[in-house]
Amino acid sequence: MCGIVGYVGSQQPSGRPLEVVLEGLRRLEYRGYDSAGVALVSPGASLATAKKAGKLANLVEEIDTHPMPAATAAIGHTRWATHGAPNDVNAHPHVSGGVAVIHNGIVENFATLKAELEAAGVAFTSETDTEVVAHLVARAYAQTPDLTQALRTVAQRLHGTFTLLAVHGDDPTTVVGARHDSPLVVGLGDGENFLGSDVSAFIASTRDALELGQDQVVTITPTEVTVTDFDGTPVEARRFTVDWDAAAAEKGGFRSFMDKEIHDQPQAVADTLLGRTDTTGRLVLDELRIDEAVLRAVDKIVVVACGTAAYAGHVAKYAIEHWCRIPVEVELAHEFRYRDPVVDERTLVVAVSQSGETMDTLMAVRHAKEQGATTLAIVNTHGSTIPRESDAALYTHAGPEIAVASTKAFLSQITAAYLLGLYLAQLRGNKYADEIGQVLDELRAIPDKIQQVLDRAGRVREIARWMADTQSVLFLGRHVGYPVAMEGALKLKELAYIHAEGFAAGELKHGPIALIEPGQPVFVVVPSPRGRDSLHSKIVSNIQEIRARGARTLVIAEEGDETVRPYADEVFTVPQTSTLLAPLLAVVPLQIFACELATAKGLDVDQPRNLAKSVTVE
């Protein structure tokens, strides 16, 4: 949530600073926001701001109506309201004494700090915690006219989570940023430098970047980047190159980013698998950096994640326990550390997060490390906080995911978790090399099979459009089909704003069957008849039970499975694959259905209401 962009360039004022921050904010719109604003600094102690509630287009219209001056430095912000209503006054930047500040996060002790400032005679115009920071920085700057030192001083007083960017009218060639439990990266240019919530903010200008660590302050000028900790001690930041370009963040002819990302999934899975074996066919996960002896000694795995990533973890549980015979628990990250979990030095905690910045998951990682556990991150975003603070990382290489509702990240996370499970089985001797090789071959065939599902999705889209007025949809699954059902329900809730719920099919008789009434649509994820025969026959019985009570049954089944057709109103087929890999195919029709139904309702599938792409506060 919240998007942040900073830019500083040539000492000759121009329109480029404003152009850069507006373009960066446009690329960060996927994070979710309800207002936007910019601040420009020009030589001659000139500070200009503009901000408007609503979409970025409102800010652009305001600037077109009231043009802003040429500048040398700029900061820009898209706000997702936490303190104060989403209106013009509460939008960022906030200004005090020549300082303009933008902020991502929550200052938890803002009330105490605000009372202190009010007692000193400071008047407030907004309801935000960010205005408190602006006044504090202005007062610190008045004592020591050094913006970097002023921001360091204030950062040490703040409790909570924050990324801060600040500029001062007295210094038109400097932007200063600080981060604590909230993302910030540096973009390196030629005669110009950038700051952003993530690399999307500046990918149109540079692919060279620097990682910023926890509790660090960065100062950028047109020619220099200086990083220190909050105490002022110099820090060496790690340089990296972004492996995708600006075109990868565009829609590419699709109606929405989500539609594009659904169609990106064959490539995303293929890229996640790429380069994972050596010349003999053995798995080699170079990114892990964990001593093999430590992994062999693991006696429990705990997956911590939220939302879609948690459902990827549930799929992983079935596979890893089957392949490795290690017990796997899946925990919602925001519950994990508050229930005093039992973890120790023989526990592997696997944190799953697309952004690598999910605050609940980050705090779960920190708690696990305090308890002595080994931590491993499955993430998509290089330079993010969770992999940096974990003992190892396994990157999904899915490319940028712009739509708030996750699709290709889900499939990539499952794929990475499968690789982890097979790697552990290889290390621990749970499976022979040829068995692992067979599963890897099946995985490598999955991208083509996903493409087959996409190519024949016309009927799914047609049914979704026909059901645009539906107010409730239920989802049933067994074994690995259960988390697929929950993910299908989540997608529909996120995008279409209707009641949707996923159940373990075996729970029907224990209560949920009371929801079935004539016309109730129910998606049923059917396992392969070639694998767990007892599960297949049981779920066919479930279909009969709900259809007998008037349900409209929408069945996802394997090609060639004719036993479900007498009991299904609609059958959407997916190619044959092994039971444990089936979620990579079965979930795709559910993604398409949710996207198409929401589109038919006229809703914004890329930016659903009340949601943000990266939840960076608890």
C-alpha positions as CSV (number, residue, x, y, z in Angstrom):
1,M,0.0,0.0,0.0
2,C,1.1,3.6,-0.6
3,G,3.4,4.3,-3.5
4,I,6.5,6.5,-3.1
5,V,8.8,8.0,-5.8
6,G,11.8,10.3,-5.4
7,Y,13.9,11.9,-8.1
8,V,16.8,14.3,-8.3
9,G,18.6,15.3,-11.6
10,S,20.4,18.1,-13.4
11,Q,20.9,21.5,-11.6
12,Q,19.1,23.1,-14.6
13,P,15.3,23.2,-13.8
14,S,13.2,21.3,-16.2
15,G,9.9,19.3,-16.4
16,R,11.7,16.0,-16.0
17,P,11.3,15.7,-12.2
18,L,7.6,16.0,-12.4
19,E,7.5,13.7,-15.4
20,V,9.5,11.0,-13.6
21,V,7.4,11.1,-10.4
22,L,4.1,11.0,-12.2
23,E,5.2,8.1,-14.4
24,G,6.5,6.3,-11.3
25,L,3.2,6.9,-9.5
26,R,1.3,5.5,-12.5
27,R,3.4,2.4,-12.3
28,L,2.7,2.1,-8.6
29,E,-1.0,2.5,-8.9
30,Y,-1.4,-1.3,-8.5
31,R,-0.5,-1.0,-4.8
32,G,-3.9,0.6,-4.0
33,Y,-4.5,4.2,-3.1
34,D,-7.1,6.9,-2.6
35,S,-5.2,10.1,-3.1
36,A,-2.0,11.4,-4.8
37,G,0.4,14.3,-4.5
38,V,3.8,15.7,-5.5
39,A,6.3,18.2,-4.3
40,L,8.9,19.9,-6.5
41,V,12.0,21.8,-5.5
42,S,13.6,24.5,-7.8
43,P,16.7,26.6,-7.3
44,G,16.0,29.8,-5.3
45,A,14.4,28.3,-2.3
46,S,11.2,27.3,-4.2
47,L,9.0,24.5,-3.0
48,A,5.7,23.7,-4.8
49,T,3.1,21.0,-4.0
50,A,0.0,19.7,-5.6
51,K,-2.3,16.9,-4.2
52,K,-5.8,15.6,-4.8
53,A,-8.1,12.9,-3.5
54,G,-9.1,10.1,-5.8
55,K,-7.2,8.6,-8.7
56,L,-3.9,9.9,-10.2
57,A,-5.9,11.4,-13.1
58,N,-7.4,13.9,-10.6
59,L,-3.9,15.1,-9.7
60,V,-2.8,15.3,-13.3
61,E,-5.9,17.4,-14.1
62,E,-5.1,19.7,-11.2
63,I,-1.5,20.2,-12.5
64,D,-2.8,20.8,-16.0
65,T,-5.1,23.4,-14.7
66,H,-2.5,25.0,-12.4
67,P,0.9,24.2,-13.9
68,M,3.9,23.6,-11.6
69,P,7.3,25.2,-12.0
70,A,10.3,23.6,-13.6
71,A,12.4,21.8,-11.0
72,T,15.5,19.8,-10.2
73,A,14.1,17.4,-7.5
74,A,10.7,15.9,-6.8
75,I,8.9,13.4,-4.6
76,G,5.5,11.8,-5.3
77,H,3.1,9.7,-3.3
78,T,-0.1,7.7,-3.7
79,R,-1.8,7.4,-0.3
80,W,-3.9,4.5,1.1
81,A,-5.7,6.1,4.1
82,T,-4.9,5.0,7.6
83,H,-5.0,8.2,9.7
84,G,-7.7,10.5,8.4
85,A,-10.2,10.4,5.6
86,P,-9.0,10.2,2.0
87,N,-9.4,13.8,1.0
88,D,-7.3,16.7,-0.4
89,V,-6.1,17.9,3.0
90,N,-4.9,14.5,4.3
91,A,-3.2,13.7,1.0
92,H,0.6,13.8,0.9
93,P,3.0,15.7,0.8
94,H,2.7,17.5,4.1
95,V,4.7,20.7,4.4
96,S,6.2,22.5,7.4
97,G,8.9,25.2,7.5
98,G,10.2,24.6,3.9
99,V,10.2,20.8,4.4
100,A,7.9,18.5,2.4
101,V,7.4,14.9,3.6
102,I,5.7,11.8,2.2
103,H,5.2,8.6,4.2
104,N,4.3,5.0,3.8
105,G,3.3,3.2,7.0
106,I,1.9,4.0,10.4
107,V,3.5,6.1,13.2
108,E,2.2,4.3,16.2
109,N,3.3,7.0,18.7
110,F,2.0,9.9,16.7
111,A,-0.5,11.0,19.3
112,T,2.2,11.5,21.9
113,L,4.4,13.4,19.4
114,K,1.5,15.5,18.3
115,A,0.6,16.5,21.8
116,E,4.2,17.5,22.3
117,L,4.1,19.7,19.2
118,E,0.7,21.2,20.1
119,A,2.1,22.1,23.5
120,A,4.9,24.0,21.7
121,G,2.3,26.0,19.7
122,V,2.4,24.0,16.4
123,A,-1.0,24.1,14.6
124,F,-2.1,21.1,12.5
125,T,-4.2,21.2,9.4
126,S,-4.7,17.5,8.7
127,E,-5.7,14.4,10.6
128,T,-2.6,12.4,9.6
129,D,0.4,11.0,11.5
130,T,2.5,12.1,8.6
131,E,2.0,15.8,9.3
132,V,3.5,15.1,12.8
133,V,6.7,13.9,11.0
134,A,6.8,17.0,8.7
135,H,6.7,19.3,11.7
136,L,9.3,17.3,13.6
137,V,11.7,17.3,10.6
138,A,11.2,21.0,10.1
139,R,12.1,21.7,13.8
140,A,15.1,19.4,13.6
141,Y,16.3,21.1,10.4
142,A,15.9,24.5,12.0
143,Q,18.4,23.4,14.7
144,T,20.8,21.8,12.2
145,P,20.3,22.8,8.6
146,D,21.1,19.4,7.3
147,L,18.1,17.5,5.9
148,T,19.8,14.1,6.2
149,Q,20.7,14.6,9.9
150,A,17.2,16.0,10.5
151,L,15.5,12.9,9.1
152,R,17.9,10.6,11.1
153,T,17.0,12.5,14.3
154,V,13.3,12.2,13.7
155,A,13.4,8.6,12.5
156,Q,14.9,7.5,15.9
157,R,11.8,8.9,17.7
158,L,9.2,7.2,15.6
159,H,7.6,3.9,16.6
160,G,5.7,1.7,14.0
161,T,6.4,1.2,10.4
162,F,7.6,3.9,7.9
163,T,9.3,4.8,4.7
164,L,9.8,8.6,4.6
165,L,11.0,10.9,1.8
166,A,11.8,14.5,2.4
167,V,12.9,17.5,0.4
168,H,13.6,21.1,1.5
169,G,13.2,24.3,-0.5
170,D,16.7,25.4,0.5
171,D,18.3,22.4,-1.2
172,P,17.1,21.8,-4.8
173,T,19.6,18.9,-5.5
174,T,18.8,16.5,-2.6
175,V,16.2,14.0,-1.7
176,V,16.5,12.1,1.6
177,G,14.7,8.8,2.5
178,A,14.5,6.6,5.6
179,R,13.0,3.2,6.1
180,H,11.9,1.1,9.0
181,D,9.9,-2.1,8.4
182,S,8.7,-0.6,5.1
183,P,10.2,-0.9,1.6
184,L,12.4,1.6,-0.2
185,V,14.9,1.0,-3.1
186,V,17.3,3.2,-4.9
187,G,17.5,3.6,-8.7
188,L,20.9,4.5,-10.1
189,G,21.0,6.8,-13.2
190,D,23.5,8.9,-15.2
191,G,23.4,12.4,-13.7
192,E,20.2,11.5,-11.9
193,N,19.1,9.1,-9.2
194,F,15.8,7.7,-8.0
195,L,13.9,6.4,-5.0
196,G,10.9,4.1,-5.0
197,S,8.6,1.8,-3.0
198,D,9.8,-0.8,-5.5
199,V,11.7,-0.9,-8.8
200,S,8.5,-0.3,-10.8
201,A,8.8,3.3,-9.8
202,F,11.8,3.9,-11.9
203,I,12.1,1.0,-14.2
204,A,11.3,3.2,-17.2
205,S,14.6,5.1,-16.5
206,T,17.1,2.6,-15.1
207,R,17.5,-1.1,-14.2
208,D,20.4,-0.5,-11.9
209,A,19.4,-0.4,-8.2
210,L,20.5,-0.6,-4.6
211,E,19.0,-2.5,-1.8
212,L,18.3,-0.6,1.4
213,G,18.4,-2.4,4.7
214,Q,16.4,-2.0,7.9
215,D,16.8,1.3,9.8
216,Q,18.8,3.1,7.0
217,V,18.8,6.6,5.6
218,V,19.7,7.4,2.0
219,T,20.6,10.7,0.5
220,I,20.5,11.1,-3.3
221,T,21.9,13.9,-5.4
222,P,22.3,14.0,-9.1
223,T,25.7,12.3,-8.8
224,E,25.9,10.6,-5.4
225,V,24.1,8.1,-3.3
226,T,25.0,8.0,0.4
227,V,23.6,5.4,2.8
228,T,23.9,5.4,6.6
229,D,22.2,3.8,9.6
230,F,20.0,5.9,11.9
231,D,23.1,6.7,14.0
232,G,24.9,8.1,10.9
233,T,27.4,5.2,10.4
234,P,28.1,4.7,6.7
235,V,26.6,1.5,5.2
236,E,27.5,-0.3,2.0
237,A,24.3,-1.0,0.1
238,R,24.1,-4.0,-2.2
239,R,23.8,-3.3,-5.9
240,F,21.6,-5.4,-8.2
241,T,20.1,-5.3,-11.7
242,V,16.4,-5.6,-12.4
243,D,15.9,-8.5,-14.7
244,W,12.7,-7.2,-16.4
245,D,12.0,-4.0,-18.3
246,A,9.2,-1.4,-18.4
247,A,7.3,-3.3,-21.1
248,A,6.8,-6.2,-18.7
249,A,4.7,-3.9,-16.5
250,E,2.3,-2.9,-19.3
251,K,-0.9,-4.6,-20.3
252,G,0.4,-5.9,-23.6
253,G,-3.0,-5.6,-25.4
254,F,-5.0,-7.3,-22.6
255,R,-8.1,-5.6,-21.1
256,S,-6.5,-5.6,-17.6
257,F,-3.3,-6.4,-15.9
258,M,-5.0,-9.3,-14.2
259,D,-6.0,-10.8,-17.6
260,K,-2.5,-10.3,-18.9
261,E,-1.0,-12.0,-15.7
262,I,-3.3,-14.9,-16.0
263,H,-2.0,-15.4,-19.5
264,D,1.6,-14.9,-18.2
265,Q,1.3,-18.0,-16.1
266,P,2.9,-20.6,-18.5
267,Q,6.0,-18.4,-18.7
268,A,6.0,-17.6,-15.0
269,V,6.0,-21.3,-14.1
270,A,8.6,-22.1,-16.7
271,D,10.9,-19.3,-15.5
272,T,10.5,-20.5,-11.9
273,L,11.8,-23.9,-13.0
274,L,14.6,-22.6,-15.2
275,G,18.2,-23.4,-14.2
276,R,17.3,-25.5,-11.2
277,T,19.3,-28.6,-12.1
278,D,22.9,-29.4,-12.8
279,T,24.3,-31.4,-15.8
280,T,23.5,-34.7,-14.1
281,G,19.8,-33.7,-13.5
282,R,20.2,-33.1,-9.7
283,L,18.4,-30.2,-8.2
284,V,20.7,-27.3,-7.3
285,L,19.0,-24.4,-5.5
286,D,21.9,-22.0,-5.4
287,E,19.9,-19.2,-3.7
288,L,19.2,-21.3,-0.6
289,R,22.6,-20.7,1.1
290,I,21.6,-23.0,4.0
291,D,24.0,-25.7,5.1
292,E,22.8,-29.1,3.8
293,A,23.4,-30.6,7.3
294,V,20.9,-28.1,8.7
295,L,18.2,-29.0,6.2
296,R,18.8,-32.7,6.8
297,A,18.2,-32.2,10.5
298,V,14.9,-30.4,10.0
299,D,12.1,-32.2,11.8
300,K,9.2,-29.8,11.2
301,I,8.4,-27.2,8.6
302,V,6.1,-24.2,9.2
303,V,4.8,-22.2,6.3
304,V,3.8,-18.6,7.2
305,A,1.9,-16.5,4.8
306,C,-1.3,-14.5,4.2
307,G,-4.2,-14.7,1.7
308,T,-3.3,-16.3,-1.6
309,A,0.2,-17.1,-0.5
310,A,-1.2,-19.1,2.5
311,Y,-3.2,-21.2,0.0
312,A,0.0,-21.8,-1.9
313,G,1.4,-23.0,1.4
314,H,-1.5,-25.4,1.9
315,V,-0.8,-27.0,-1.5
316,A,2.9,-27.2,-0.5
317,K,2.0,-29.0,2.7
318,Y,0.5,-32.0,0.8
319,A,3.5,-32.3,-1.5
320,I,6.3,-31.8,1.0
321,E,4.8,-34.2,3.5
322,H,4.3,-36.8,0.8
323,W,7.7,-36.5,-0.7
324,C,9.8,-35.8,2.4
325,R,7.8,-37.3,5.3
326,I,8.3,-34.2,7.3
327,P,5.3,-32.7,9.2
328,V,4.3,-29.4,7.7
329,E,2.1,-26.7,9.4
330,V,0.6,-23.8,7.5
331,E,0.1,-20.7,9.7
332,L,-1.5,-17.4,8.9
333,A,1.4,-15.0,9.5
334,H,-0.6,-12.5,11.5
335,E,-1.6,-15.3,14.0
336,F,1.8,-17.0,14.2
337,R,3.8,-15.0,16.7
338,Y,0.8,-14.2,18.9
339,R,0.1,-17.8,19.9
340,D,3.5,-18.7,21.2
341,P,4.3,-21.3,18.4
342,V,6.6,-24.3,19.1
343,V,9.6,-23.8,16.9
344,D,13.3,-24.4,17.6
345,E,16.6,-24.9,15.8
346,R,15.3,-28.0,13.9
347,T,12.3,-26.1,12.5
348,L,12.4,-24.6,9.0
349,V,10.0,-21.6,8.7
350,V,9.1,-20.9,5.1
351,A,7.8,-17.4,4.5
352,V,5.8,-17.0,1.3
353,S,5.1,-13.4,-0.1
354,Q,4.9,-12.1,-3.6
355,S,6.2,-8.6,-2.6
356,G,8.6,-9.7,0.1
357,E,7.3,-6.8,2.1
358,T,4.1,-8.2,3.7
359,M,4.4,-6.9,7.3
360,D,2.7,-9.7,9.0
361,T,4.9,-12.3,7.3
362,L,8.0,-10.2,8.0
363,M,7.2,-10.1,11.7
364,A,6.6,-13.9,11.7
365,V,10.1,-14.4,10.2
366,R,11.6,-12.2,12.9
367,H,9.8,-14.1,15.6
368,A,10.9,-17.4,14.2
369,K,14.6,-16.3,14.1
370,E,14.4,-15.2,17.7
371,Q,13.3,-18.7,18.6
372,G,16.3,-20.2,16.8
373,A,14.5,-21.5,13.7
374,T,16.0,-21.5,10.2
375,T,14.1,-19.2,7.8
376,L,13.6,-19.4,4.1
377,A,11.7,-16.9,1.9
378,I,9.7,-17.8,-1.2
379,V,9.3,-14.4,-2.9
380,N,9.1,-12.7,-6.3
381,T,10.7,-9.3,-5.6
382,H,14.5,-9.0,-5.4
383,G,15.8,-6.5,-2.9
384,S,12.8,-6.8,-0.7
385,T,12.9,-7.1,3.1
386,I,11.7,-10.7,3.8
387,P,14.4,-12.4,1.8
388,R,17.1,-10.1,3.1
389,E,16.1,-10.9,6.7
390,S,15.7,-14.7,6.1
391,D,18.5,-17.2,6.2
392,A,17.9,-18.0,2.5
393,A,15.6,-17.1,-0.4
394,L,14.0,-19.0,-3.3
395,Y,12.9,-16.5,-5.9
396,T,9.9,-17.3,-8.2
397,H,11.1,-15.2,-11.2
398,A,7.5,-14.5,-12.2
399,G,8.1,-10.9,-13.3
400,P,6.1,-7.9,-12.0
401,E,2.6,-8.7,-10.8
402,I,0.6,-5.4,-11.1
403,A,-3.0,-6.5,-10.4
404,V,-3.8,-6.5,-6.7
405,A,-5.4,-9.9,-6.9
406,S,-2.6,-12.4,-7.3
407,T,-2.6,-15.0,-10.1
408,K,0.8,-15.8,-11.6
409,A,2.4,-15.3,-8.2
410,F,0.2,-18.1,-6.8
411,L,1.3,-20.6,-9.4
412,S,4.9,-19.6,-9.1
413,Q,4.8,-19.9,-5.3
414,I,3.4,-23.4,-5.6
415,T,6.1,-24.3,-8.2
416,A,8.9,-23.0,-5.9
417,A,7.5,-24.9,-3.0
418,Y,7.5,-28.1,-5.1
419,L,11.1,-27.4,-5.9
420,L,11.9,-27.0,-2.2
421,G,10.1,-30.2,-1.4
422,L,11.9,-32.2,-4.0
423,Y,15.3,-30.7,-3.0
424,L,14.7,-31.7,0.6
425,A,13.7,-35.2,-0.5
426,Q,16.9,-35.3,-2.5
427,L,19.1,-34.2,0.4
428,R,17.4,-36.5,2.9
429,G,17.2,-39.5,0.6
430,N,13.4,-39.8,0.8
431,K,13.2,-40.3,-3.0
432,Y,15.5,-41.8,-5.6
433,A,17.0,-39.6,-8.2
434,D,14.9,-41.1,-11.0
435,E,11.7,-40.4,-9.0
436,I,12.6,-36.8,-8.5
437,G,13.5,-36.6,-12.2
438,Q,10.1,-37.9,-13.1
439,V,8.4,-35.2,-11.1
440,L,10.6,-32.5,-12.5
441,D,9.7,-33.7,-16.0
442,E,6.0,-33.5,-15.1
443,L,6.6,-30.0,-13.8
444,R,8.3,-28.9,-17.0
445,A,5.3,-30.1,-18.9
446,I,2.9,-27.9,-16.8
447,P,3.4,-24.6,-18.7
448,D,2.2,-26.2,-22.0
449,K,-0.8,-27.6,-20.1
450,I,-1.6,-24.3,-18.5
451,Q,-1.6,-22.8,-22.0
452,Q,-4.1,-25.5,-23.1
453,V,-6.4,-24.4,-20.3
454,L,-6.1,-20.7,-21.4
455,D,-6.7,-21.6,-25.1
456,R,-10.0,-23.2,-24.4
457,A,-11.3,-20.9,-21.7
458,G,-14.1,-19.5,-23.9
459,R,-16.9,-21.4,-22.1
460,V,-15.6,-20.3,-18.7
461,R,-15.8,-16.7,-19.8
462,E,-19.3,-17.2,-21.3
463,I,-20.6,-18.7,-18.1
464,A,-19.0,-16.0,-16.0
465,R,-20.7,-13.3,-18.1
466,W,-24.0,-15.1,-17.8
467,M,-23.6,-15.3,-14.0
468,A,-22.8,-11.6,-13.6
469,D,-25.9,-11.1,-11.3
470,T,-25.0,-14.0,-9.0
471,Q,-24.8,-13.0,-5.4
472,S,-23.2,-16.2,-3.9
473,V,-20.9,-19.0,-5.2
474,L,-19.6,-21.9,-3.2
475,F,-16.4,-23.9,-4.0
476,L,-15.7,-27.5,-2.9
477,G,-12.5,-29.6,-3.1
478,R,-10.7,-32.5,-1.5
479,H,-7.0,-33.1,-0.8
480,V,-5.0,-30.5,-2.9
481,G,-8.4,-29.4,-4.4
482,Y,-9.4,-27.9,-1.0
483,P,-6.9,-25.0,-1.1
484,V,-7.7,-24.5,-4.8
485,A,-11.4,-24.1,-3.7
486,M,-10.4,-21.6,-1.1
487,E,-8.3,-19.7,-3.6
488,G,-11.2,-19.7,-6.1
489,A,-13.5,-18.2,-3.5
490,L,-11.0,-15.6,-2.5
491,K,-10.6,-14.4,-6.1
492,L,-14.3,-14.0,-6.5
493,K,-14.6,-12.1,-3.2
494,E,-11.7,-9.8,-4.1
495,L,-12.9,-9.0,-7.6
496,A,-16.7,-9.3,-7.7
497,Y,-17.5,-8.3,-4.1
498,I,-20.0,-11.2,-3.7
499,H,-20.3,-13.9,-1.1
500,A,-17.9,-16.8,-2.0
501,E,-16.7,-19.6,0.3
502,G,-14.4,-22.5,-0.2
503,F,-15.0,-25.8,1.7
504,A,-13.4,-29.1,2.2
505,A,-16.0,-31.3,0.4
506,G,-16.0,-33.8,3.3
507,E,-17.3,-31.1,5.5
508,L,-20.6,-30.8,3.6
509,K,-22.6,-33.0,5.9
510,H,-21.1,-31.2,8.9
511,G,-22.9,-28.0,8.2
512,P,-22.2,-26.3,4.9
513,I,-24.8,-28.4,3.0
514,A,-27.4,-26.2,4.7
515,L,-26.4,-23.4,2.3
516,I,-27.5,-25.4,-0.7
517,E,-30.8,-24.3,-2.2
518,P,-32.2,-24.4,-5.7
519,G,-30.0,-22.5,-8.2
520,Q,-27.0,-22.2,-5.8
521,P,-23.9,-22.2,-8.0
522,V,-21.2,-24.6,-6.7
523,F,-17.8,-25.1,-8.2
524,V,-16.4,-28.6,-7.5
525,V,-12.7,-29.4,-8.0
526,V,-12.5,-33.1,-8.9
527,P,-9.4,-35.1,-8.3
528,S,-8.0,-37.5,-11.0
529,P,-9.8,-40.8,-11.2
530,R,-6.4,-42.3,-12.0
531,G,-4.9,-41.5,-8.7
532,R,-6.7,-41.5,-5.4
533,D,-9.8,-43.5,-6.5
534,S,-11.5,-43.3,-3.1
535,L,-11.3,-39.5,-3.1
536,H,-12.7,-39.3,-6.7
537,S,-15.7,-41.5,-5.9
538,K,-16.3,-39.5,-2.7
539,I,-16.4,-36.2,-4.4
540,V,-18.7,-37.6,-7.1
541,S,-21.0,-38.5,-4.3
542,N,-20.7,-34.9,-3.0
543,I,-21.7,-33.6,-6.4
544,Q,-24.8,-35.9,-6.4
545,E,-25.7,-34.7,-2.9
546,I,-25.7,-31.0,-3.7
547,R,-27.3,-31.5,-7.1
548,A,-30.2,-33.4,-5.5
549,R,-30.8,-30.3,-3.5
550,G,-31.0,-28.0,-6.4
551,A,-27.4,-26.8,-6.7
552,R,-26.0,-25.7,-10.1
553,T,-22.8,-27.7,-10.4
554,L,-19.8,-26.3,-12.2
555,V,-17.2,-29.1,-12.3
556,I,-13.4,-28.8,-13.0
557,A,-12.3,-32.3,-14.0
558,E,-9.5,-34.0,-15.8
559,E,-9.8,-34.7,-19.5
560,G,-11.3,-38.1,-20.0
561,D,-13.2,-38.2,-16.7
562,E,-16.6,-39.1,-18.0
563,T,-18.0,-40.2,-14.6
564,V,-18.7,-36.7,-13.5
565,R,-20.7,-35.6,-16.5
566,P,-24.1,-37.1,-15.5
567,Y,-24.1,-34.9,-12.4
568,A,-22.6,-31.7,-13.7
569,D,-24.4,-28.7,-15.3
570,E,-21.0,-27.6,-16.7
571,V,-17.7,-29.4,-17.0
572,F,-14.5,-27.5,-17.5
573,T,-11.6,-29.9,-18.3
574,V,-7.9,-29.6,-17.6
575,P,-5.1,-31.8,-19.0
576,Q,-4.1,-34.9,-17.1
577,T,-1.3,-34.6,-14.6
578,S,-0.3,-36.2,-11.3
579,T,-2.5,-35.5,-8.3
580,L,0.0,-33.3,-6.4
581,L,0.6,-31.1,-9.5
582,A,-3.1,-30.7,-10.4
583,P,-3.6,-27.3,-8.5
584,L,-1.4,-25.6,-11.1
585,L,-4.1,-26.4,-13.7
586,A,-7.3,-26.6,-11.7
587,V,-7.0,-23.0,-10.3
588,V,-6.7,-21.4,-13.8
589,P,-10.4,-21.7,-14.8
590,L,-11.4,-20.2,-11.4
591,Q,-9.1,-17.2,-11.9
592,I,-10.6,-16.6,-15.4
593,F,-14.1,-17.0,-14.0
594,A,-13.6,-14.4,-11.3
595,C,-11.8,-12.0,-13.6
596,E,-14.5,-12.3,-16.3
597,L,-17.5,-12.1,-13.9
598,A,-16.1,-8.9,-12.2
599,T,-15.4,-7.4,-15.7
600,A,-19.0,-8.1,-16.7
601,K,-20.1,-6.3,-13.6
602,G,-18.1,-3.2,-14.7
603,L,-15.6,-3.5,-11.8
604,D,-11.9,-2.6,-11.8
605,V,-10.3,-6.0,-11.6
606,D,-6.8,-4.5,-11.2
607,Q,-7.5,-2.3,-8.2
608,P,-10.4,-3.8,-6.2
609,R,-11.9,-1.6,-3.6
610,N,-10.3,-1.4,-0.1
611,L,-7.4,-3.6,-1.2
612,A,-3.7,-2.9,-1.6
613,K,-1.2,-5.1,-3.4
614,S,1.4,-5.1,-0.6
615,V,0.2,-5.0,3.0
616,T,3.1,-3.2,4.7
617,V,1.4,-2.5,8.0
618,E,0.0,-5.0,10.6
